[in-house]
Amino acid sequence: MKMRGKPVSGRAILVLCLASFLAGSLFTSRTWTWSSIHNHSQPQISIIPQLESVTQDCDHKRKLVEGKSGEIMGEVAKTHQAIQSLDKTISALEMELAVARTSQTNGQVPIERGSDSNQNLRKAFVVIGINTAFSSKKRRDSVRETWMPRGANLKKVEKDKGVVVRFVIGHSATPGGVLDRAIDAEEAEHKDFLRLKHVEGYHELSTKTRLYFSTAVSIWDADFYVKVDDDVHVNLGMLMSTLARYRSKPRIYIGCMKSGPVLFQKGVRYHEPEYWKFGEEGNEYFRHATGQIYAISKDLAAYISINLPILHRYANEDVSLGSWFIGLEVEHVDEHSMCCGTPPDCEWKARTGNICVASFDWKCSGICKSVERMKDVHNSCGEGDNAVWNVDL
């Protein structure tokens, strides 16, 4: 057969074959690349955003923690304060519960209420317990004739001003004897005693002090409880005004704070048999209120009531009381107006407008010859009969 047209040269055929080969190779390469991208690129595209998202989330949380670390610490501090406040509240509730239990004696609290037989706690501002003894009737009479309200006035000042005043005494070693009958007769006349189930004795003053506070707090719900000796002159109005300044303090101990040597020599007055507990010979006691007069707040009186069986008693009553508070969070107030001297000291102060809360002689641990001198001290240093009614609590 013959072909039409010009014959194709061998060189042209060769070029055509090479071009076809190159075109086929190019098409195959593009096809494989597109297939590879089409088949494998999708998983890569879905993983990368997830990794980026996780990384960004971690960075965000880390920045939040770093940025709010100060706020977190602040919240921790607030939580700690709240826990402390709750702990104090629980402690106060426990104390109130214990006091309520002691008011329902069931033979647990050794008190005898006499004329104060009402089982319900009575509200008061201050309860003043005048420590006295069987042999001190003349002293008691001198107090009744001067600074202590009597009869209807005693009840009126208690009702209207919240000021409770009682002589505090226990029993004799022979219950129902002549000494007890004398106190019973005096109580029937004046109705101003608080009787304790306690055997009177000079060396039992620390025990009597414990019982006084535990008894008082089981009868009266007061802001303050005061102990005073029956040979000390007191201005009730000034006492009320002084105590009112500390009404917001929950645990406060007010009096003329002192120290003094621990007397280790036997046979001397105020000898301390346990002197060795206070260190070497010649050491002094810790600071405590002098025993003539001092005041404690409700929480401290409740503390004494709750812990009555385990409160240690030293030879001196004022030292014992100070020791019960020495390890507690208690504010000690050194109130010098509670330890003025007798005239001319308290008289001069009264004239300058600085009326004393209490007056006595240091050398006698009370007013020297108080039966004879109480009225003179009252006339010279007293605040006036109406002062107690003018105090606004």
C-alpha positions in Angstrom: 0.0 0.0 0.0 1.2 3.4 -0.6 0.7 6.2 1.7 -0.7 9.5 0.6 1.3 12.6 1.1 4.9 13.0 2.1 6.6 10.2 4.0 7.3 10.8 7.8 10.9 10.9 8.6 12.4 8.7 11.4 13.5 11.8 13.3 10.0 13.1 13.5 8.7 9.8 14.7 11.4 9.8 17.5 10.4 13.3 18.7 6.8 12.4 18.7 7.5 9.3 20.8 9.5 11.3 23.3 6.7 13.9 23.6 4.1 11.3 24.2 6.3 9.7 26.9 6.8 13.0 28.7 3.1 13.9 28.4 2.2 10.5 29.9 4.7 10.9 32.7 3.5 14.3 33.6 -0.1 13.2 33.6 0.7 10.2 35.8 2.7 12.4 38.3 -0.1 14.9 38.7 -2.7 12.2 39.1 -0.6 10.5 41.9 0.0 13.8 43.7 -3.7 14.7 43.6 -4.7 11.3 44.8 -2.1 11.4 47.6 -3.3 14.8 48.7 -6.9 13.7 48.4 -6.5 10.5 50.4 -4.1 11.6 53.1 -4.3 15.3 53.7 -7.7 15.3 55.4 -6.5 13.5 58.6 -3.6 15.9 58.9 -5.9 18.9 58.5 -8.2 17.6 61.3 -5.5 16.7 63.9 -3.5 20.0 63.7 -6.5 22.2 64.8 -7.2 19.8 67.7 -3.6 20.0 68.9 -3.7 23.8 68.6 -7.0 23.9 70.5 -5.6 21.8 73.4 -2.4 23.8 73.6 -4.4 27.1 73.7 -6.7 25.7 76.4 -3.8 24.7 78.6 -2.2 28.1 78.1 -5.5 29.8 79.0 -5.9 27.8 82.2 -2.2 28.4 83.1 -2.7 32.2 82.6 -5.9 32.1 84.7 -4.1 30.4 87.6 -1.2 32.7 87.4 -3.4 35.7 87.1 -5.7 34.8 90.0 -3.1 33.5 92.4 -3.4 36.6 94.5 -7.2 36.3 94.6 -6.9 32.6 95.5 -4.6 33.4 98.5 -7.1 36.1 99.5 -9.9 33.6 99.5 -7.8 31.2 101.5 -7.1 33.9 104.1 -10.9 34.7 104.3 -11.7 31.1 104.8 -9.1 30.8 107.6 -10.6 33.8 109.3 -14.1 32.4 108.9 -12.9 29.1 110.5 -11.4 31.0 113.4 -14.6 33.0 113.9 -16.6 29.8 113.8 -14.3 28.2 116.3 -14.8 31.1 118.7 -18.5 30.9 118.3 -18.5 27.2 119.0 -16.3 27.8 122.1 -18.8 30.5 123.3 -21.7 28.2 122.8 -20.0 25.3 124.6 -19.3 27.7 127.5 -23.0 28.9 127.6 -24.1 25.2 127.5 -21.9 24.3 130.4 -23.1 27.2 132.4 -26.7 26.3 131.6 -26.0 22.8 132.8 -24.5 24.0 136.1 -27.7 26.1 136.7 -29.6 22.8 136.9 -27.3 21.5 139.6 -28.2 17.9 139.9 -25.7 17.8 142.7 -22.9 18.8 140.5 -22.3 22.4 141.6 -21.9 22.9 145.3 -24.2 25.9 145.9 -27.0 26.8 148.1 -29.3 29.6 146.9 -31.3 30.5 149.9 -33.5 33.5 149.0 -32.1 33.3 145.4 -33.9 30.1 144.6 -35.2 31.1 141.2 -33.9 28.5 138.7 -34.0 30.9 135.8 -30.9 33.0 135.2 -31.5 36.7 136.1 -30.2 39.4 133.9 -27.8 41.9 135.5 -25.0 44.3 134.7 -22.8 43.4 137.6 -22.8 41.0 140.5 -20.8 42.2 143.5 -19.9 39.5 146.1 -18.7 40.9 149.4 -16.4 38.3 151.0 -17.2 38.0 154.7 -16.8 35.7 157.7 -18.8 34.6 160.7 -16.9 37.0 163.0 -17.5 40.0 160.7 -21.0 41.1 161.6 -19.9 44.6 162.7 -18.0 45.0 159.4 -21.1 44.0 157.5 -23.2 46.5 159.4 -20.6 49.2 158.7 -20.9 48.4 155.0 -24.7 48.5 155.1 -24.7 51.8 156.8 -22.4 53.4 154.1 -22.0 52.3 150.5 -24.2 49.2 150.2 -28.0 49.7 149.5 -30.3 48.2 152.1 -33.9 46.9 152.2 -36.1 48.2 149.4 -33.2 50.1 147.8 -31.2 46.9 147.5 -34.0 45.4 145.4 -34.6 48.6 143.5 -31.0 49.0 142.4 -30.9 45.4 141.4 -34.1 45.7 139.3 -33.6 49.2 137.8 -29.8 49.3 137.4 -28.8 45.7 137.2 -26.5 45.9 140.2 -26.6 42.9 142.5 -24.9 43.2 145.9 -24.6 40.2 148.3 -22.4 39.2 151.2 -20.8 35.8 150.4 -20.4 33.2 153.1 -20.4 29.4 153.5 -21.1 27.2 156.5 -19.3 26.4 159.7 -17.6 23.0 160.3 -20.7 22.0 162.4 -23.7 22.6 160.1 -26.7 24.0 161.9 -24.6 25.3 164.8 -24.7 28.6 166.5 -22.7 30.3 163.8 -24.9 29.2 161.0 -28.1 30.1 163.0 -26.7 33.6 163.5 -26.2 34.0 159.7 -29.7 32.6 159.1 -31.2 35.2 161.4 -29.2 38.0 159.7 -30.3 36.8 156.3 -33.9 36.8 157.5 -33.5 40.4 158.5 -31.6 41.9 155.6 -31.9 39.3 152.7 -28.5 40.2 151.4 -26.5 36.9 151.6 -25.3 34.4 149.0 -24.7 31.2 150.8 -22.2 28.6 149.5 -21.8 24.9 150.3 -18.4 25.7 151.6 -16.7 25.3 155.0 -15.4 28.7 156.1 -11.7 29.0 156.9 -8.9 31.5 156.2 -6.9 28.9 154.3 -9.8 28.1 152.1 -10.2 31.4 150.4 -9.1 30.1 147.0 -11.8 27.4 147.2 -14.4 30.0 148.3 -13.4 32.2 145.4 -14.0 29.4 142.9 -17.3 28.6 144.4 -18.4 32.2 144.5 -17.9 32.8 140.8 -19.4 29.4 139.8 -22.4 30.1 142.0 -22.9 33.6 140.8 -22.8 32.7 137.1 -25.3 29.9 137.7 -27.8 32.4 139.1 -27.2 35.7 137.3 -26.5 36.3 133.7 -24.3 39.4 134.2 -21.7 41.3 132.2 -19.3 41.4 135.1 -18.7 39.7 138.4 -16.9 41.5 141.2 -15.3 40.2 144.4 -14.6 42.7 147.2 -13.6 42.4 150.9 -15.9 43.6 153.7 -13.3 46.1 154.9 -13.1 48.0 151.6 -15.1 51.2 150.7 -16.7 51.1 147.3 -18.4 53.8 145.2 -21.0 51.9 143.2 -21.6 54.6 140.6 -17.9 54.8 139.8 -17.6 51.1 139.7 -20.5 50.9 137.2 -19.0 53.6 135.0 -15.6 52.0 135.1 -16.9 48.6 134.1 -19.1 50.0 131.4 -16.0 51.1 129.5 -15.0 47.5 129.0 -18.4 46.1 128.2 -17.4 45.1 124.7 -14.5 43.0 125.9 -15.3 39.3 126.2 -12.4 38.2 128.4 -11.3 41.0 130.7 -9.7 41.0 134.2 -9.8 44.4 136.0 -8.1 45.4 139.2 -4.9 46.9 140.7 -2.3 44.7 139.1 0.7 43.8 141.2 3.4 41.2 141.6 5.4 40.6 144.8 7.9 38.1 146.2 7.1 34.4 146.6 7.5 33.9 150.3 9.2 30.5 150.9 9.9 30.9 154.6 7.7 28.9 156.8 5.7 30.6 159.5 5.4 33.9 157.8 2.1 35.4 156.6 1.3 34.6 153.0 3.7 31.7 153.0 3.6 29.9 149.7 4.1 26.1 150.2 4.5 25.6 146.4 7.1 28.3 146.1 9.3 25.9 144.1 6.9 26.2 141.1 7.8 29.8 140.6 11.5 29.2 140.1 14.5 29.9 142.3 14.2 31.5 145.7 13.7 35.3 145.5 11.5 35.2 142.4 8.2 37.1 142.2 4.7 36.1 141.3 3.3 36.8 137.9 1.1 39.9 137.6 -2.3 39.6 139.2 -5.0 41.8 140.7 -4.7 42.6 144.4 -7.3 40.6 146.4 -9.2 43.6 148.0 -11.3 44.1 144.9 -11.3 42.9 141.3 -13.8 42.3 138.5 -13.9 39.7 135.7 -16.1 39.4 132.7 -18.9 36.9 132.1 -16.7 34.6 129.9 -14.1 34.3 132.6 -16.7 33.6 135.3 -18.1 30.9 133.1 -14.6 29.5 132.5 -14.2 29.1 136.3 -17.6 27.4 136.5 -16.8 25.0 133.8 -13.3 24.1 135.0 -14.1 24.2 138.7 -12.7 20.8 139.6 -9.3 21.3 138.0 -8.4 24.9 138.9 -5.4 24.8 141.1 -5.4 26.6 144.5 -2.3 28.4 145.8 -2.0 29.7 149.3 -3.2 33.2 148.4 -6.6 33.7 146.8 -5.5 36.5 144.5 -2.6 34.5 143.2 -4.9 31.6 142.5 -7.2 33.7 140.5 -4.4 35.2 138.4 -3.0 31.7 137.8 -6.3 30.6 136.3 -6.1 33.2 133.6 -2.3 33.4 133.0 -2.4 31.0 130.1 -5.6 32.3 128.5 -6.3 35.1 126.0 -7.3 37.5 128.7 -6.9 41.3 128.8 -5.5 42.5 132.1 -6.5 46.1 133.0 -4.5 47.8 135.7 -7.2 50.1 137.1 -5.6 52.4 139.8 -8.9 53.9 140.9 -9.7 50.5 142.4 -6.9 50.9 145.0 -7.0 54.4 146.4 -5.9 55.1 149.9 -8.1 56.3 152.7 -8.3 60.1 153.5 -6.5 62.3 152.6 -5.7 60.3 149.4 -9.3 59.5 148.2 -10.6 62.8 149.7 -8.1 64.9 147.6 -9.0 62.9 144.5 -12.7 63.4 145.1 -12.2 67.1 145.3 -10.4 67.2 142.0 -13.2 65.2 140.3 -11.4 61.9 140.3 -13.7 59.9 142.5 -12.2 56.5 143.4 -13.9 53.2 142.8 -12.5 51.7 146.0 -10.4 52.8 149.0 -8.4 50.9 151.6 -5.1 50.9 153.4 -2.3 48.8 152.0 -0.7 48.1 155.3 -4.0 46.5 156.6 -5.0 44.9 153.3 -8.3 46.9 153.9 -9.4 49.9 155.9 -7.6 49.8 159.1 -10.2 49.5 161.9 -12.9 49.5 159.3 -15.8 49.2 161.8 -14.8 52.6 163.3 -13.5 54.3 160.2 -15.8 53.1 157.3 -18.3 56.0 157.9 -15.6 58.6 158.0 -14.1 57.3 154.7 -17.6 57.3 153.2 -18.3 60.9 154.3 -14.9 62.1 152.9 -14.6 60.0 149.8 -18.1 58.9 148.9 -19.7 59.8 145.6 -23.1 60.7 147.0 -26.2 58.6 147.5 -27.7 59.4 144.0 -24.6 58.7 142.0 -25.6 55.1 141.2 -28.9 56.3 139.8 -27.2 58.8 137.5 -25.1 56.3 135.7 -26.4 55.6 132.1 -25.4 52.2 130.9 
